[in-house]
Amino acid sequence: MLHITICDDERTQLSLLQALLTEWSKVRKYETEINLCQNTDQFLFHQEEKRKTDILLLDIDMPGIDGLSLARRLRAEGERVQIIFVTGLSDYVLEGYDVDAVSYLIKPVVKERLFCCLDKAKERCGTPDPVLLLETPGGAARTRLMDICYLESAAHDTQVHYTHSSYDTGIASNNAKPAFSDSIRCKTGIHELEKRLQAQCNAFFKIHRSYLVNLAYVSKITRKEVLLDTGESLPVARNRWEALNKAYLEYYREKQV
């Protein structure tokens, strides 16, 4: 059973999306349960009642807590629901992908495009998040790729900077957890980690010989530096600027189904 929730304050949109979802379910031969919410408070109430949601079709411009704020809250709480933004606002596309949305659709929705997004969301349901295994001074550890902001070369080691509480110890025999807040030192060089990351995804780009950045966290690019969502800035090598811009554009194009 696939559990899908539509959250939109417009009744006509709820009815339209419900009809399209029902058609998609029949065509794909999926057994689905469709829940309707007219605002984010209703959705949060459903969450409190432990109602499962695998795929969330989410409007942004709603009274009270807006859709983007809800998505950020869900991600902060570790919720891996597959989010498809369906909105009349085109100004928040990049912010939408910051919360790992499947896609960002502008109203009025084109049926074929919605079906394509739903197919992609279904593929991602139940798929474990890719992780990077790290050899640290305290033992082996792992962190989700989506939580890594950037990697910084530290002599023969690498400092891995991340968000959230993605660090997981206990894989190796040494269960001691080092004290840190937002980064951990890895005993592997940045070149080797770059190879591992590129084998798993296209989100990481080497902007400087000492820095490998997750493009998902880049908010602004200049010829000399990149600004991250965390507020940090990192240097861009003079010969990497054009390639960085190209990689950044391709990264977000690929996210748009």
C-alpha positions in Angstrom: 0.0 0.0 0.0 1.4 3.4 -1.0 0.3 6.3 1.2 0.0 9.6 -0.5 -1.0 13.0 1.0 -2.1 16.1 -0.9 -1.7 19.4 1.1 -3.2 22.4 -0.5 -5.6 25.1 0.7 -7.5 25.3 -2.6 -10.4 22.8 -2.8 -10.3 22.7 -6.6 -6.6 21.8 -6.5 -7.3 19.0 -4.0 -10.0 17.5 -6.2 -7.9 17.9 -9.4 -4.8 16.3 -7.9 -6.8 13.6 -6.2 -8.3 12.7 -9.6 -4.9 12.6 -11.3 -3.4 10.5 -8.5 -6.3 8.0 -8.8 -5.7 7.8 -12.5 -1.9 7.3 -12.0 -2.6 4.5 -9.5 -4.9 2.7 -11.9 -2.5 3.0 -14.8 0.5 1.9 -12.8 -1.6 -0.7 -11.0 -0.5 0.5 -7.5 -2.7 0.1 -4.4 -2.8 3.6 -2.9 -4.4 5.5 0.0 -4.9 9.2 -0.7 -5.3 11.6 2.2 -6.3 15.3 1.7 -5.2 18.2 3.9 -6.3 21.8 3.5 -3.3 23.2 5.5 -0.1 22.2 7.1 -1.7 22.0 10.6 -3.9 19.2 9.3 -0.9 17.4 8.0 1.0 17.7 11.2 -2.1 16.5 13.1 -2.1 13.4 10.8 1.6 12.9 11.6 0.9 13.1 15.4 -1.7 10.3 14.8 1.0 8.2 13.2 -0.7 8.3 9.8 1.9 7.2 7.3 2.8 9.3 4.3 5.2 8.0 1.6 4.6 10.8 -1.0 3.6 14.3 -0.2 2.2 16.7 -2.8 2.7 20.0 -1.2 1.7 23.6 -2.0 3.9 26.4 -0.7 1.6 29.5 -0.4 -0.8 28.5 2.4 -2.0 30.3 5.5 -0.2 29.6 8.8 2.9 27.4 8.3 3.8 27.6 4.6 4.7 24.5 2.6 8.4 25.2 2.5 8.6 25.7 6.2 6.8 22.4 6.7 9.3 20.6 4.4 12.2 22.1 6.3 10.7 21.0 9.6 10.1 17.4 8.3 13.7 17.2 7.1 15.0 18.5 10.5 13.0 15.8 12.2 14.6 13.2 9.9 11.4 12.5 7.9 12.2 10.9 4.6 8.8 11.4 3.0 9.1 12.0 -0.8 8.0 15.6 -1.4 6.7 17.0 -4.7 6.0 20.7 -4.6 2.9 21.7 -6.6 2.6 25.5 -6.4 1.8 28.7 -8.3 5.1 30.2 -7.0 8.2 29.9 -9.2 10.5 31.9 -6.8 11.3 29.1 -4.5 12.6 26.4 -6.9 16.1 26.2 -5.4 14.8 26.3 -1.8 12.6 23.4 -2.8 15.5 21.3 -3.8 17.4 22.3 -0.6 14.9 20.0 1.2 15.6 17.2 -1.2 12.3 17.5 -3.0 11.6 15.0 -5.8 10.5 17.9 -8.1 8.9 21.3 -8.2 5.8 21.7 -10.4 4.2 24.9 -11.3 0.4 25.1 -11.5 -1.5 24.3 -13.7 -0.1 20.8 -13.5 0.6 18.9 -16.7 -0.6 15.3 -16.2 2.3 13.7 -18.0 4.8 15.6 -15.9 3.1 14.8 -12.7 3.0 11.1 -13.6 6.8 11.2 -14.3 7.4 12.9 -10.9 5.2 10.3 -9.1 7.2 7.5 -10.8 10.4 9.0 -9.5 9.0 9.4 -6.0 7.8 5.8 -6.0 11.3 4.6 -7.0 12.7 6.5 -4.0 10.3 5.2 -1.5 11.9 2.7 0.8 15.3 3.3 -0.7 17.9 3.8 2.0 19.9 7.1 1.9 23.4 6.6 0.5 26.1 6.9 3.1 29.8 7.5 3.2 31.8 5.2 5.4 34.6 7.1 7.2 37.7 5.9 9.1 38.1 8.3 12.0 40.4 8.4 15.0 37.6 7.0 17.1 36.7 4.1 14.8 34.6 3.6 11.7 31.6 5.9 11.2 29.1 6.7 8.5 27.3 9.9 7.4 24.5 10.4 4.9 25.7 12.0 1.7 22.8 14.5 1.8 24.1 15.8 5.2 27.6 16.5 4.0 28.1 20.2 3.3 31.8 20.0 2.2 35.1 18.3 2.7 38.3 20.1 3.6 41.8 18.7 3.1 43.8 18.5 6.3 47.3 17.3 5.4 46.8 13.5 4.7 43.4 13.5 6.4 40.1 15.1 5.6 37.7 17.2 7.7 34.1 16.3 6.9 31.7 19.1 7.6 28.0 18.1 7.9 24.6 19.2 9.1 22.1 17.3 11.3 23.1 14.4 13.5 24.1 12.1 10.8 27.3 10.8 12.4 26.8 7.1 13.3 29.5 5.2 15.3 29.5 1.7 16.5 30.3 0.0 13.2 33.9 -0.8 14.2 35.0 -2.4 17.4 35.9 0.9 18.9 32.6 2.4 20.0 34.1 5.6 21.5 32.3 8.6 20.0 34.6 11.6 19.5 33.3 15.0 20.7 32.4 17.3 17.8 29.5 19.5 16.7 29.5 19.9 12.9 32.6 18.1 11.5 34.7 15.0 12.0 38.3 14.2 11.0 38.6 11.3 8.6 41.9 9.5 8.2 41.4 9.2 4.4 42.7 11.8 2.0 40.3 14.1 0.1 41.3 12.6 -3.3 40.2 9.1 -2.3 36.9 10.4 -0.8 36.3 12.4 -4.0 36.4 9.1 -6.0 34.0 7.4 -3.6 31.5 10.3 -3.6 31.6 10.7 -7.4 30.9 6.9 -7.8 27.7 7.4 -5.8 26.3 10.7 -7.0 27.0 13.9 -9.0 26.4 16.4 -6.1 30.0 17.0 -5.2 32.4 19.3 -7.0 36.0 20.1 -6.3 36.1 23.9 -6.2 39.7 24.1 -4.9 42.5 21.6 -4.3 41.6 21.7 -0.6 37.8 21.8 -0.9 35.1 19.5 -2.2 31.6 21.0 -1.9 28.1 19.5 -2.0 26.3 21.6 -4.7 23.0 21.1 -2.8 24.3 23.5 -0.1 25.6 26.2 -2.5 23.5 29.3 -2.4 25.7 31.7 -4.4 28.8 31.5 -6.6 31.3 34.3 -7.4 34.6 34.1 -9.2 36.4 33.9 -5.9 34.2 32.0 -3.5 31.0 30.1 -2.9 28.5 30.9 -0.2 26.8 28.0 1.5 23.4 27.8 3.1 25.2 27.4 6.4 26.6 30.9 6.1 30.1 29.8 5.4 32.2 30.8 2.4 34.8 28.7 0.6 37.4 29.7 -1.9 37.1 28.9 -5.6 40.3 28.3 -7.6 40.6 30.6 -10.5 40.6 27.8 -13.1 37.5 26.1 -11.5 34.9 28.9 -11.8 33.5 28.1 -15.2 33.4 24.3 -14.6 31.7 25.0 -11.2 29.0 27.1 -12.8 28.3 24.4 -15.4 28.2 21.6 -12.8 25.8 23.7 -10.7 23.4 24.3 -13.5 23.5 20.6 -14.6 22.9 19.5 -11.1 19.7 21.4 -10.8 18.5 20.6 -14.3 18.8 16.9 -13.5 16.6 17.4 -10.5 13.8 18.9 -12.7 12.1 15.8 -14.1 
